């Protein structure tokens, strides 16, 4: 779900995976990081998701429709 949204808005902006990752500051492995997120093989932590949303100029809620307080991936909620 989140991966589809990242890909959709990345395509709308005309960014390659490598460009988006670089603009987000994900380092030399940025293309692989974005690729994993788009294939839903890894869930971006909140910091990364916020950076992706900022670079893509979309509200965080567009990428992640689950309210943040309910998100199981927020730090501290994973072990509950």
HELIX and SHEET records of a PDB file:
HELIX    1   1 UNK A    2  UNK A   13  1                                  12    
HELIX    2   2 UNK A   17  UNK A   24  1                                   8    
HELIX    3   3 UNK A   27  UNK A   29  5                                   3    
HELIX    4   4 UNK A   30  UNK A   38  1                                   9    
HELIX    5   5 UNK A   46  UNK A   56  1                                  11    
HELIX    6   6 UNK A   60  UNK A   63  1                                   4    
HELIX    7   7 UNK A   68  UNK A   70  5                                   3    
END                                                                             
